[in-house]
Each structure stands twice: as C-alpha cells, then as structure tokens.
C-alpha cells in the first residue's frame, strides 16, 4: 500500500495511508510526496487523492413564502427611508460645521493681526538684546611697508529683521602661525546699522612680533 508524506510550512509529516489522510484536513495546495515521485507536488496533482477534495453542495434553504417576502420588502423600504433621513441630517450637520468654521475664520483674522503685531514686537526685543548674533563682520587687511601697522578694510552687515543698531564694537584678535591667540583689542565703529544693511569701515592698528594673522568680529552694539 502506498504511503504519503505531507509538508506543511517547515514541518514534514507521515507516512500516512489514504484513509489516514482523510483526517488530516489536507487541501489541493498541500505539498505531498510518495516514493517514486521526483519532487514534492500539490495534492490536486495526485489522481488517487482527488476524492479527498470533492466539493459538497451548499445547504438548501427553502424560499420564504409570499407573505414573508412582502414583510421583507417593507423592512427594506424602511431601511432606505432611514438612510435617506441620515443623509439629510448629515448634510445639515455639515452646513452647520461650515458656518461655524467661517465665523471662526473671521475671528481668527482679527486675532491674527494682533498676533502679528505681538510677534513683531517679540522679534524686535530678541534682536535688540543680542546684537552680536545679527551683526557679522568680514573683509581683508594688509601690512604697511615696514610691517609695523595693519590696515583693515572691513564690512559689517546687519542681518536683523527689524532691529537697528549703532556704535558696533569690533574685537581684533592676533594669531601666531600656530593659530594661537596672542592678544586682542576692541574698536568702536560709530555708524548706524539699519536692518538688512551693510556698512564699510577701516581701521589702522598696530602690528606685533610673531603675529601671523588677525581676525575680527562684532561683540556688541547699541540697539536703537
């Protein structure tokens, strides 16, 4: 008698006889092998197992009588009327929501103007309290003939949104060839720096022994 092996996922089962397979709930897609087959195959490909996959007809339910059909039609009509009522209520509810949203938009518009003014004031206060974060210094420099003086050709840019500054203090730092800071001096640039503006400046400063390069930055200014 032929014996069959089942393979479900990662687990192999068997061997089983045909009678034993009837209790294994196999399907047409279940992988099955028996001695003589070159490889695993679906159960639907094995002719002698076809009786295990016969489809039974569905249970027969007698049709309801005419009176029942009439009641069912009436109930169906009530359901449709109920759905129509729900749609109407839903549309009315949506209109109410739209009206409320429009009213809120008008209120928010008025509040938005006030919020904008408050926001501008807040930004201005923040910029006025931290001028060093909004004033940026750049430029270049050169030595005189004897190497005793340095001439700085600088540019200060005000990146603030609304704040205006004056009397920017520029810190000059001297560096050795190993980039070690040897010392620094501060100079005040007496100019007014409007928002999003640039102002050029020049400084003639002393040069020192062992100075390889210099750098400069704005460290403070007076808010107007």
SVG drawing of the C-alpha trace seen along z (x, -y; Angstrom):
<svg xmlns="http://www.w3.org/2000/svg" viewBox="-49 -107 109 109">
<polyline fill="none" stroke="black" stroke-width="0.4" points="0.0,0.0 1.4,-3.4 2.3,-5.8 2.2,-9.5 4.2,-12.3 2.9,-15.8 4.8,-19.1 3.2,-22.0 5.4,-25.0 8.6,-23.9 7.3,-20.6 7.1,-17.2 4.5,-14.6 3.9,-11.0 3.9,-8.5 0.1,-8.1 -2.3,-5.9 -5.2,-7.3 -7.6,-6.5 -5.4,-8.4 -5.1,-11.4 -8.9,-11.8 -8.5,-13.1 -5.5,-15.4 -7.6,-18.3 -5.4,-18.5 -6.2,-20.8 -5.5,-20.9 -2.5,-23.0 -1.0,-20.8 2.5,-19.6 2.6,-15.7 5.3,-13.2 5.4,-9.4 8.2,-7.1 8.6,-7.3 7.8,-11.0 10.8,-13.1 9.8,-16.0 7.0,-17.4 3.8,-18.2 0.4,-19.7 -2.3,-17.2 -4.5,-18.2 -1.9,-16.6 -2.3,-13.1 -5.2,-11.4 -5.9,-8.8 -6.3,-11.6 -8.9,-13.5 -11.8,-12.1 -10.4,-13.9 -11.0,-17.3 -14.6,-16.8 -16.7,-19.9 -20.1,-19.4 -23.1,-21.5 -24.2,-24.2 -27.2,-23.5 -30.5,-24.2 -32.8,-26.7 -36.4,-26.9 -37.5,-30.2 -39.8,-32.2 -43.5,-32.5 -45.1,-35.5 -46.2,-37.0 -42.6,-36.9 -41.3,-38.4 -43.8,-41.3 -42.6,-41.9 -39.0,-41.8 -39.8,-44.4 -41.5,-46.6 -38.5,-46.3 -36.1,-47.1 -38.2,-50.2 -37.9,-51.3 -34.1,-50.9 -33.9,-53.0 -36.0,-55.7 -33.8,-55.6 -30.7,-56.0 -32.3,-59.0 -33.1,-60.6 -29.5,-60.1 -28.1,-61.6 -30.3,-64.7 -29.2,-65.1 -25.6,-64.6 -25.9,-67.4 -27.4,-69.8 -24.7,-69.0 -22.0,-69.6 -23.6,-73.0 -23.6,-73.9 -19.9,-73.0 -19.1,-75.1 -20.9,-78.1 -19.0,-77.8 -15.7,-77.5 -16.4,-80.7 -17.2,-82.5 -14.1,-81.3 -12.0,-82.3 -13.3,-85.9 -12.5,-85.9 -9.0,-84.4 -8.3,-87.1 -8.8,-89.8 -6.8,-87.9 -4.1,-87.2 -3.5,-90.9 -3.0,-91.3 -0.8,-88.2 1.3,-89.5 2.0,-92.8 2.9,-90.9 5.2,-88.6 7.0,-91.5 7.5,-93.1 8.8,-89.9 11.3,-89.5 12.5,-93.1 13.1,-92.6 15.0,-89.4 17.2,-91.1 17.8,-94.1 19.0,-92.0 21.6,-90.0 23.2,-92.3 26.3,-90.1 24.1,-87.4 22.9,-89.6 25.9,-91.8 28.5,-90.0 32.0,-91.4 34.0,-90.4 36.8,-92.0 40.5,-91.9 43.7,-93.6 47.3,-94.4 50.6,-95.5 52.4,-98.8 55.8,-98.9 57.7,-98.5 55.3,-95.8 54.6,-97.8 51.0,-98.7 48.0,-96.8 45.1,-98.4 41.8,-96.6 39.2,-97.0 36.1,-95.7 32.3,-95.3 29.6,-95.0 26.3,-93.5 23.1,-93.7 21.1,-90.5 18.4,-91.5 14.7,-91.6 13.6,-94.8 16.3,-95.9 18.6,-98.8 22.0,-99.2 24.7,-101.8 28.2,-102.0 29.3,-98.4 32.3,-97.2 34.7,-95.2 37.2,-92.9 40.5,-92.4 42.4,-89.2 46.0,-88.5 47.1,-84.9 50.5,-83.2 51.5,-80.9 50.2,-78.0 46.8,-79.7 47.3,-80.6 45.6,-83.8 48.3,-86.2 46.0,-89.0 43.1,-91.3 41.9,-94.9 38.5,-96.4 37.5,-99.3 34.1,-101.1 32.6,-101.8 30.4,-104.8 27.8,-104.1 24.1,-103.3 23.3,-99.8 19.7,-99.5 18.1,-96.1 19.4,-94.2 22.1,-96.9 25.9,-96.9 28.5,-99.5 32.2,-99.5 34.8,-100.6 38.6,-101.0 41.0,-100.5 44.7,-101.2 46.1,-99.1 49.5,-98.1 51.3,-95.0 53.3,-92.9 56.2,-90.4 55.2,-86.8 51.8,-87.8 51.0,-85.7 47.3,-86.7 44.4,-88.6 40.6,-88.1 37.8,-90.3 34.2,-90.0 31.4,-92.2 31.0,-91.5 28.3,-94.1 26.4,-97.2 23.8,-99.6 20.2,-98.9 18.1,-101.9"/>
</svg>
